[in-house]
């Protein structure tokens, strides 16, 4: 299937380029050739070719979707190619026949070697992480300048002391292997109150990257997942600190959520509140096209008569502390939308 996907992707890209598609890794977006999209906006692109997990085949496959409500066409990309671009599909079939069983065996051999190397890297990452953990000291137990700086950052960001007192600081050891050095360590607790993941936040502006996630066990990294009421509406944000200011909220560590994390939150009644920045706009628009609920920052700020730009939830609370403790689904629900016409509030 890996070989077939690679060959199919090559021919899908040929067609996608002819349709003036936006092409990124695992995704091609273009005006729908099935319904033609709306004539009102020549820039609207409702059709997607997406590489995603297919439970029927137990692997990733290329699939075609049109998210325009009046169309809603979906099918395997191979069927889409054969039905609408038969000449390209014939070339695709010819390429498949050109690869002998020996060639396919070589590819599978390389894939096994890659997976073995990947597994070795996972094991090494776990060893490295265990070495780093020995430098993690509870934030209330340290006494030098680094720990005071960490406390001051938490206070400045209006984080409740009952929360940050359970955080850590990676001490300023001169050990070059301590990659989390001079970072606040935000722990992720499971249902047994045990730390299963963490994120390191830089204490100083000159440090890059600003956030450093744990290397191992990234798949299920969802902050506050075990503490929410899963029977109620759940708000999904990017960063753990932002999630602290919204009731029944989880954080997915950026705009790119892993497939396994998606499975964890699949059945939740979820509403996405991405950062008020370029990456957040892009992800919100993508999710809006897929019919998911996203937060309309511009509408929210306009209604509150706020004309100052704010990047995220925490920055909003810092600038307007009167809203601290007020943010929950009931308060914010009218600013979530899955209506494509509301994209005017995103860009």
SEZA-810158 format. One record per residue (C-alpha): x, y, z; residue number from 1. Coordinates in nm, 3 decimals, decimal comma. Layout:
<pazas>
X; Y; Z; pos
X; Y; Z; NUM
...
</pazas>
This chain:
<pazas>
X; Y; Z; pos
0,000; 0,000; 0,000; 1
0,293; 0,236; 0,065; 2
0,416; 0,187; -0,292; 3
0,067; 0,232; -0,433; 4
0,010; 0,550; -0,231; 5
0,337; 0,702; -0,351; 6
0,257; 0,635; -0,716; 7
-0,102; 0,754; -0,674; 8
0,014; 1,074; -0,504; 9
0,237; 1,155; -0,801; 10
-0,056; 1,136; -1,044; 11
-0,295; 1,317; -0,809; 12
-0,050; 1,607; -0,794; 13
-0,045; 1,628; -1,174; 14
-0,422; 1,670; -1,179; 15
-0,423; 1,895; -0,872; 16
-0,175; 2,136; -1,032; 17
-0,397; 2,157; -1,340; 18
-0,679; 2,258; -1,103; 19
-0,454; 2,528; -0,947; 20
-0,453; 2,352; -0,612; 21
-0,280; 2,453; -0,292; 22
-0,054; 2,156; -0,223; 23
0,096; 2,073; 0,116; 24
0,213; 1,750; 0,277; 25
-0,078; 1,505; 0,278; 26
-0,329; 1,759; 0,144; 27
-0,434; 1,921; -0,185; 28
-0,705; 2,190; -0,190; 29
-0,881; 2,316; -0,506; 30
-1,213; 2,425; -0,655; 31
-1,440; 2,122; -0,671; 32
-1,450; 1,971; -1,019; 33
-1,770; 1,781; -0,927; 34
-1,997; 2,072; -0,827; 35
-1,789; 2,358; -0,967; 36
-1,801; 2,547; -0,636; 37
-1,989; 2,876; -0,609; 38
-1,966; 3,145; -0,876; 39
-1,994; 3,415; -0,610; 40
-1,634; 3,366; -0,504; 41
-1,369; 3,255; -0,749; 42
-1,127; 3,207; -0,459; 43
-1,341; 2,950; -0,280; 44
-1,187; 2,602; -0,279; 45
-1,410; 2,340; -0,119; 46
-1,249; 2,023; -0,255; 47
-0,967; 1,835; -0,084; 48
-0,750; 1,535; -0,155; 49
-0,637; 1,421; 0,187; 50
-0,411; 1,139; 0,303; 51
-0,574; 1,001; 0,615; 52
-0,628; 0,680; 0,806; 53
-0,883; 0,441; 0,654; 54
-1,013; 0,185; 0,904; 55
-1,139; -0,042; 0,623; 56
-0,786; -0,089; 0,485; 57
-0,609; -0,035; 0,822; 58
-0,367; 0,217; 0,670; 59
-0,348; 0,571; 0,529; 60
-0,517; 0,620; 0,191; 61
-0,576; 0,917; -0,037; 62
-0,939; 1,032; -0,025; 63
-1,143; 1,299; -0,203; 64
-1,385; 1,529; -0,017; 65
-1,595; 1,830; -0,111; 66
-1,701; 2,026; 0,196; 67
-1,953; 2,242; 0,013; 68
-2,289; 2,170; 0,176; 69
-2,480; 2,127; -0,150; 70
-2,217; 1,884; -0,284; 71
-2,066; 1,677; -0,005; 72
-1,904; 1,432; -0,248; 73
-1,656; 1,188; -0,092; 74
-1,477; 0,881; -0,228; 75
-1,139; 0,714; -0,250; 76
-0,904; 0,932; -0,454; 77
-0,828; 0,644; -0,686; 78
-1,198; 0,616; -0,776; 79
-1,217; 0,995; -0,816; 80
-0,920; 0,988; -1,054; 81
-1,069; 0,705; -1,260; 82
-1,414; 0,864; -1,280; 83
-1,318; 1,222; -1,368; 84
-0,966; 1,194; -1,514; 85
-0,957; 0,854; -1,691; 86
-0,644; 0,930; -1,895; 87
-0,448; 1,016; -1,582; 88
-0,581; 0,702; -1,417; 89
-0,456; 0,489; -1,710; 90
-0,107; 0,641; -1,668; 91
-0,128; 0,563; -1,297; 92
-0,212; 0,198; -1,373; 93
0,080; 0,177; -1,618; 94
0,320; 0,303; -1,350; 95
0,192; 0,041; -1,108; 96
0,263; -0,235; -1,361; 97
0,615; -0,102; -1,422; 98
0,719; -0,193; -1,069; 99
0,819; -0,558; -1,039; 100
0,770; -0,766; -0,726; 101
1,143; -0,737; -0,666; 102
1,120; -0,357; -0,664; 103
0,832; -0,370; -0,420; 104
1,027; -0,606; -0,194; 105
1,318; -0,360; -0,195; 106
1,086; -0,077; -0,093; 107
0,936; -0,287; 0,185; 108
1,288; -0,377; 0,301; 109
1,381; -0,007; 0,316; 110
1,061; 0,066; 0,503; 111
1,142; -0,203; 0,764; 112
1,494; -0,061; 0,803; 113
1,347; 0,287; 0,851; 114
1,099; 0,161; 1,112; 115
1,381; -0,017; 1,298; 116
1,584; 0,305; 1,300; 117
1,279; 0,498; 1,418; 118
1,228; 0,251; 1,703; 119
1,592; 0,285; 1,806; 120
1,546; 0,663; 1,814; 121
1,239; 0,625; 2,036; 122
1,437; 0,414; 2,283; 123
1,722; 0,668; 2,282; 124
1,476; 0,954; 2,337; 125
1,341; 0,777; 2,645; 126
1,691; 0,738; 2,785; 127
1,767; 1,106; 2,718; 128
1,440; 1,216; 2,880; 129
1,519; 1,016; 3,195; 130
1,850; 1,199; 3,218; 131
1,679; 1,537; 3,181; 132
1,418; 1,466; 3,448; 133
1,681; 1,461; 3,721; 134
1,718; 1,839; 3,673; 135
1,343; 1,905; 3,729; 136
1,295; 2,072; 4,067; 137
0,954; 2,178; 4,210; 138
0,914; 2,549; 4,152; 139
0,852; 2,617; 4,524; 140
1,166; 2,432; 4,635; 141
1,420; 2,638; 4,442; 142
1,573; 2,951; 4,588; 143
1,800; 3,103; 4,325; 144
1,726; 3,369; 4,063; 145
1,597; 3,123; 3,803; 146
1,321; 3,002; 4,034; 147
1,224; 3,358; 4,124; 148
1,205; 3,445; 3,754; 149
0,980; 3,143; 3,699; 150
0,745; 3,248; 3,980; 151
0,732; 3,605; 3,850; 152
0,638; 3,487; 3,501; 153
0,350; 3,282; 3,646; 154
0,228; 3,579; 3,850; 155
0,262; 3,820; 3,559; 156
0,051; 3,589; 3,346; 157
-0,212; 3,579; 3,622; 158
-0,183; 3,201; 3,662; 159
-0,343; 3,076; 3,982; 160
-0,079; 2,982; 4,240; 161
-0,269; 2,660; 4,318; 162
-0,180; 2,553; 3,964; 163
0,177; 2,672; 3,917; 164
0,289; 2,552; 4,261; 165
0,270; 2,200; 4,112; 166
0,501; 2,292; 3,825; 167
0,877; 2,248; 3,799; 168
1,185; 2,435; 3,685; 169
1,471; 2,274; 3,496; 170
1,763; 2,406; 3,701; 171
2,035; 2,616; 3,538; 172
2,286; 2,333; 3,544; 173
2,585; 2,391; 3,320; 174
2,544; 2,036; 3,191; 175
2,518; 2,075; 2,813; 176
2,293; 1,767; 2,794; 177
2,020; 1,932; 3,001; 178
1,818; 2,058; 2,704; 179
1,535; 2,195; 2,924; 180
1,772; 2,417; 3,122; 181
1,615; 2,747; 3,239; 182
1,262; 2,644; 3,146; 183
0,936; 2,616; 3,339; 184
0,821; 2,257; 3,317; 185
0,442; 2,231; 3,280; 186
0,341; 1,875; 3,377; 187
0,049; 1,681; 3,224; 188
-0,126; 1,470; 3,488; 189
-0,330; 1,159; 3,409; 190
-0,632; 1,019; 3,595; 191
-0,397; 0,869; 3,856; 192
-0,236; 1,210; 3,918; 193
0,088; 1,091; 3,762; 194
0,293; 1,294; 3,514; 195
0,286; 1,132; 3,170; 196
0,402; 1,427; 2,960; 197
0,539; 1,778; 2,997; 198
0,613; 2,097; 2,810; 199
0,909; 2,326; 2,877; 200
0,850; 2,702; 2,846; 201
1,150; 2,932; 2,804; 202
1,212; 3,171; 3,094; 203
1,387; 3,432; 2,881; 204
1,298; 3,596; 2,549; 205
1,633; 3,515; 2,390; 206
1,575; 3,140; 2,428; 207
1,459; 2,944; 2,123; 208
1,235; 2,765; 2,078; 209
0,992; 2,928; 2,320; 210
0,820; 2,595; 2,388; 211
0,996; 2,260; 2,397; 212
0,772; 1,954; 2,411; 213
0,874; 1,622; 2,553; 214
1,016; 1,406; 2,274; 215
0,873; 1,075; 2,389; 216
0,504; 0,982; 2,402; 217
0,383; 1,281; 2,194; 218
0,083; 1,090; 2,054; 219
-0,145; 1,133; 2,355; 220
-0,024; 1,475; 2,470; 221
-0,345; 1,664; 2,554; 222
-0,321; 1,901; 2,848; 223
-0,601; 1,872; 3,109; 224
-0,769; 1,584; 2,923; 225
-0,822; 1,381; 3,241; 226
-0,979; 1,667; 3,437; 227
-1,257; 1,785; 3,205; 228
-1,624; 1,686; 3,214; 229
-1,650; 1,488; 2,890; 230
-2,031; 1,504; 2,899; 231
-2,025; 1,882; 2,853; 232
-1,900; 2,108; 2,576; 233
-1,518; 2,107; 2,561; 234
-1,317; 2,402; 2,433; 235
-0,991; 2,314; 2,258; 236
-0,701; 2,563; 2,256; 237
-0,338; 2,548; 2,147; 238
-0,140; 2,612; 2,467; 239
-0,165; 2,474; 2,822; 240
-0,143; 2,824; 2,976; 241
-0,436; 2,947; 2,765; 242
-0,645; 2,651; 2,878; 243
-0,611; 2,760; 3,242; 244
-0,841; 3,058; 3,183; 245
-1,135; 2,872; 3,026; 246
-1,360; 2,629; 3,208; 247
-1,367; 2,270; 3,074; 248
-1,082; 2,330; 2,834; 249
-0,800; 2,119; 2,690; 250
-0,481; 2,212; 2,499; 251
-0,343; 2,025; 2,198; 252
0,004; 2,192; 2,181; 253
-0,026; 2,397; 1,864; 254
-0,241; 2,365; 1,554; 255
-0,122; 2,020; 1,448; 256
-0,280; 1,745; 1,654; 257
-0,157; 1,386; 1,626; 258
-0,381; 1,113; 1,485; 259
-0,395; 0,930; 1,818; 260
-0,484; 1,250; 2,001; 261
-0,763; 1,305; 1,747; 262
-0,897; 0,962; 1,837; 263
-0,901; 1,056; 2,205; 264
-1,116; 1,363; 2,150; 265
-1,321; 1,225; 1,860; 266
-1,637; 1,171; 2,067; 267
-1,614; 1,498; 2,261; 268
-1,853; 1,784; 2,187; 269
-1,560; 2,007; 2,099; 270
-1,518; 2,370; 1,998; 271
-1,182; 2,494; 1,867; 272
-1,035; 2,824; 1,986; 273
-0,705; 2,871; 1,805; 274
-0,466; 3,162; 1,864; 275
-0,547; 3,499; 1,710; 276
-0,252; 3,488; 1,470; 277
-0,170; 3,378; 1,115; 278
-0,135; 3,009; 1,200; 279
-0,457; 3,021; 1,401; 280
-0,644; 3,190; 1,114; 281
-0,524; 2,924; 0,872; 282
-0,625; 2,633; 1,094; 283
-0,959; 2,792; 1,182; 284
-1,041; 2,839; 0,814; 285
-0,943; 2,480; 0,739; 286
-1,165; 2,348; 1,020; 287
-1,449; 2,580; 0,919; 288
-1,438; 2,429; 0,569; 289
-1,466; 2,085; 0,730; 290
-1,777; 2,189; 0,923; 291
-1,607; 2,205; 1,264; 292
-1,683; 2,477; 1,517; 293
-1,413; 2,745; 1,544; 294
-1,385; 3,066; 1,747; 295
-1,440; 3,398; 1,571; 296
-1,185; 3,626; 1,737; 297
-1,270; 3,935; 1,533; 298
-1,640; 3,912; 1,612; 299
-1,566; 3,855; 1,980; 300
-1,329; 4,152; 2,012; 301
-1,562; 4,376; 1,813; 302
-1,857; 4,293; 2,039; 303
-1,646; 4,366; 2,345; 304
-1,534; 4,694; 2,185; 305
-1,173; 4,591; 2,209; 306
-0,953; 4,738; 1,939; 307
-0,618; 4,624; 2,070; 308
-0,468; 4,320; 1,900; 309
-0,434; 4,018; 2,129; 310
-0,254; 3,700; 2,029; 311
-0,418; 3,441; 2,251; 312
-0,639; 3,380; 2,553; 313
-0,371; 3,450; 2,813; 314
-0,271; 3,778; 2,649; 315
-0,639; 3,875; 2,642; 316
-0,676; 3,805; 3,017; 317
-0,355; 3,995; 3,101; 318
-0,479; 4,303; 2,913; 319
-0,839; 4,272; 3,031; 320
-0,827; 4,102; 3,375; 321
-1,196; 4,175; 3,439; 322
-1,273; 3,873; 3,219; 323
-1,062; 3,639; 3,435; 324
-1,287; 3,361; 3,563; 325
-1,570; 3,446; 3,323; 326
-1,466; 3,245; 3,018; 327
-1,668; 2,928; 2,967; 328
-1,874; 2,775; 2,689; 329
-2,197; 2,952; 2,784; 330
-2,020; 3,288; 2,776; 331
-1,838; 3,221; 2,448; 332
-2,083; 2,998; 2,257; 333
-2,220; 3,267; 2,024; 334
-1,866; 3,325; 1,893; 335
-1,819; 2,967; 1,775; 336
-1,932; 2,891; 1,422; 337
-1,927; 2,613; 1,164; 338
-2,085; 2,834; 0,897; 339
-1,852; 2,890; 0,602; 340
-1,995; 3,240; 0,550; 341
-1,844; 3,341; 0,884; 342
-1,494; 3,318; 0,736; 343
-1,509; 3,697; 0,709; 344
-1,439; 3,699; 1,084; 345
-1,122; 3,494; 1,036; 346
-0,925; 3,674; 0,764; 347
</pazas>
